[in-house]
């Protein structure tokens, strides 16, 4: 089982993150996921937040150095907060 996945600095973008978020919804083994530096905007963060709400095994999501800046969509933050086991690491 894959426990950690580091896809940092791969220019994945929002479209790529949408596909990863769809897979994350179904994944039951991944605990740590690093998507730092992947040109993810608020659109991509919303995809991840929706997936994180459904994924109960993910404990760490790293979103450092992406394109959403300090204005993360409040609806995404509310979705992240519903998964109380999840730590989301964010900086810009």
ZADO-1210 file (C-alpha; in nm, 4 decimals, padded with zeros to 6 digits):
<atoms>
<atom x="00.0000" y="00.0000" z="00.0000" code="UNK" pos="1"/>
<atom x="00.1240" y="00.3467" z="-00.0898" code="UNK" pos="2"/>
<atom x="00.1348" y="00.5612" z="00.2272" code="UNK" pos="3"/>
<atom x="00.3168" y="00.8725" z="00.1064" code="UNK" pos="4"/>
<atom x="00.3118" y="01.0437" z="-00.2325" code="UNK" pos="5"/>
<atom x="00.5306" y="01.3424" z="-00.3193" code="UNK" pos="6"/>
<atom x="00.4344" y="01.5065" z="-00.6485" code="UNK" pos="7"/>
<atom x="00.5819" y="01.8448" z="-00.5606" code="UNK" pos="8"/>
<atom x="00.7013" y="02.0827" z="-00.8335" code="UNK" pos="9"/>
<atom x="00.5532" y="01.9003" z="-01.1315" code="UNK" pos="10"/>
<atom x="00.3367" y="02.1825" z="-01.2757" code="UNK" pos="11"/>
<atom x="00.0247" y="01.9686" z="-01.2331" code="UNK" pos="12"/>
<atom x="-00.2161" y="02.2640" z="-01.2290" code="UNK" pos="13"/>
<atom x="-00.5889" y="02.2665" z="-01.1566" code="UNK" pos="14"/>
<atom x="-00.6873" y="02.0194" z="-01.4275" code="UNK" pos="15"/>
<atom x="-00.4344" y="01.7626" z="-01.3102" code="UNK" pos="16"/>
<atom x="-00.5362" y="01.8163" z="-00.9485" code="UNK" pos="17"/>
<atom x="-00.8975" y="01.7476" z="-01.0428" code="UNK" pos="18"/>
<atom x="-00.7960" y="01.3985" z="-01.1602" code="UNK" pos="19"/>
<atom x="-00.5828" y="01.3422" z="-00.8504" code="UNK" pos="20"/>
<atom x="-00.8705" y="01.4553" z="-00.6267" code="UNK" pos="21"/>
<atom x="-01.1019" y="01.2049" z="-00.7953" code="UNK" pos="22"/>
<atom x="-00.8513" y="00.9285" z="-00.7198" code="UNK" pos="23"/>
<atom x="-00.8075" y="01.0558" z="-00.3639" code="UNK" pos="24"/>
<atom x="-01.1790" y="01.0122" z="-00.2971" code="UNK" pos="25"/>
<atom x="-01.1426" y="00.6383" z="-00.3588" code="UNK" pos="26"/>
<atom x="-00.7998" y="00.5838" z="-00.2027" code="UNK" pos="27"/>
<atom x="-00.7892" y="00.4154" z="00.1376" code="UNK" pos="28"/>
<atom x="-00.4167" y="00.3896" z="00.2025" code="UNK" pos="29"/>
<atom x="-00.2546" y="00.7259" z="00.1325" code="UNK" pos="30"/>
<atom x="-00.1664" y="00.9177" z="00.4489" code="UNK" pos="31"/>
<atom x="00.0636" y="01.1951" z="00.3250" code="UNK" pos="32"/>
<atom x="00.0266" y="01.3831" z="-00.0031" code="UNK" pos="33"/>
<atom x="00.2637" y="01.6630" z="-00.1090" code="UNK" pos="34"/>
<atom x="00.1461" y="01.8872" z="-00.3921" code="UNK" pos="35"/>
<atom x="00.3778" y="02.1811" z="-00.3246" code="UNK" pos="36"/>
<atom x="00.4669" y="02.4095" z="-00.6141" code="UNK" pos="37"/>
<atom x="00.2162" y="02.2743" z="-00.8648" code="UNK" pos="38"/>
<atom x="00.0437" y="02.5929" z="-00.9867" code="UNK" pos="39"/>
<atom x="-00.2750" y="02.5086" z="-00.7994" code="UNK" pos="40"/>
<atom x="-00.5281" y="02.7920" z="-00.7691" code="UNK" pos="41"/>
<atom x="-00.8483" y="02.8182" z="-00.5635" code="UNK" pos="42"/>
<atom x="-01.0156" y="02.5964" z="-00.8245" code="UNK" pos="43"/>
<atom x="-00.7752" y="02.3105" z="-00.7542" code="UNK" pos="44"/>
<atom x="-00.7907" y="02.3660" z="-00.3791" code="UNK" pos="45"/>
<atom x="-01.1691" y="02.3231" z="-00.3962" code="UNK" pos="46"/>
<atom x="-01.1259" y="01.9897" z="-00.5766" code="UNK" pos="47"/>
<atom x="-00.8872" y="01.8736" z="-00.3046" code="UNK" pos="48"/>
<atom x="-01.1107" y="01.9991" z="-00.0242" code="UNK" pos="49"/>
<atom x="-01.4058" y="01.8032" z="-00.1608" code="UNK" pos="50"/>
<atom x="-01.1918" y="01.4906" z="-00.1873" code="UNK" pos="51"/>
<atom x="-01.0478" y="01.5371" z="00.1625" code="UNK" pos="52"/>
<atom x="-01.3973" y="01.5467" z="00.3049" code="UNK" pos="53"/>
<atom x="-01.4578" y="01.1939" z="00.1735" code="UNK" pos="54"/>
<atom x="-01.1107" y="01.0516" z="00.2440" code="UNK" pos="55"/>
<atom x="-01.0710" y="00.9542" z="00.6091" code="UNK" pos="56"/>
<atom x="-00.7196" y="00.8064" z="00.5908" code="UNK" pos="57"/>
<atom x="-00.5312" y="01.1116" z="00.4616" code="UNK" pos="58"/>
<atom x="-00.3591" y="01.2861" z="00.7534" code="UNK" pos="59"/>
<atom x="-00.1287" y="01.5376" z="00.5807" code="UNK" pos="60"/>
<atom x="-00.1821" y="01.7464" z="00.2675" code="UNK" pos="61"/>
<atom x="00.0999" y="01.9842" z="00.1715" code="UNK" pos="62"/>
<atom x="00.0070" y="02.2756" z="-00.0565" code="UNK" pos="63"/>
<atom x="00.3070" y="02.5058" z="-00.0096" code="UNK" pos="64"/>
<atom x="00.4069" y="02.7481" z="-00.2920" code="UNK" pos="65"/>
<atom x="00.0984" y="02.7302" z="-00.5098" code="UNK" pos="66"/>
<atom x="-00.1080" y="03.0023" z="-00.6825" code="UNK" pos="67"/>
<atom x="-00.3964" y="03.0537" z="-00.4404" code="UNK" pos="68"/>
<atom x="-00.2132" y="03.3095" z="-00.2258" code="UNK" pos="69"/>
<atom x="-00.3729" y="03.4269" z="00.0967" code="UNK" pos="70"/>
<atom x="-00.7243" y="03.4147" z="-00.0458" code="UNK" pos="71"/>
<atom x="-00.8194" y="03.0501" z="-00.0141" code="UNK" pos="72"/>
<atom x="-01.1869" y="03.0064" z="-00.0849" code="UNK" pos="73"/>
<atom x="-01.3770" y="02.9978" z="00.2457" code="UNK" pos="74"/>
<atom x="-01.5896" y="02.7064" z="00.1266" code="UNK" pos="75"/>
<atom x="-01.2712" y="02.5032" z="00.0704" code="UNK" pos="76"/>
<atom x="-01.1499" y="02.5844" z="00.4207" code="UNK" pos="77"/>
<atom x="-01.4825" y="02.4691" z="00.5672" code="UNK" pos="78"/>
<atom x="-01.4539" y="02.1392" z="00.3811" code="UNK" pos="79"/>
<atom x="-01.0975" y="02.0869" z="00.5055" code="UNK" pos="80"/>
<atom x="-01.2140" y="02.1546" z="00.8611" code="UNK" pos="81"/>
<atom x="-01.4709" y="01.8745" z="00.8396" code="UNK" pos="82"/>
<atom x="-01.1879" y="01.6214" z="00.8203" code="UNK" pos="83"/>
<atom x="-01.0548" y="01.6657" z="01.1745" code="UNK" pos="84"/>
<atom x="-00.7677" y="01.4179" z="01.1263" code="UNK" pos="85"/>
<atom x="-00.6258" y="01.6129" z="00.8310" code="UNK" pos="86"/>
<atom x="-00.3396" y="01.8626" z="00.8619" code="UNK" pos="87"/>
<atom x="-00.3204" y="02.0991" z="00.5655" code="UNK" pos="88"/>
<atom x="00.0141" y="02.2771" z="00.5281" code="UNK" pos="89"/>
<atom x="-00.0254" y="02.6027" z="00.3392" code="UNK" pos="90"/>
<atom x="00.2093" y="02.8918" z="00.2677" code="UNK" pos="91"/>
<atom x="00.2712" y="03.1112" z="-00.0330" code="UNK" pos="92"/>
</atoms>
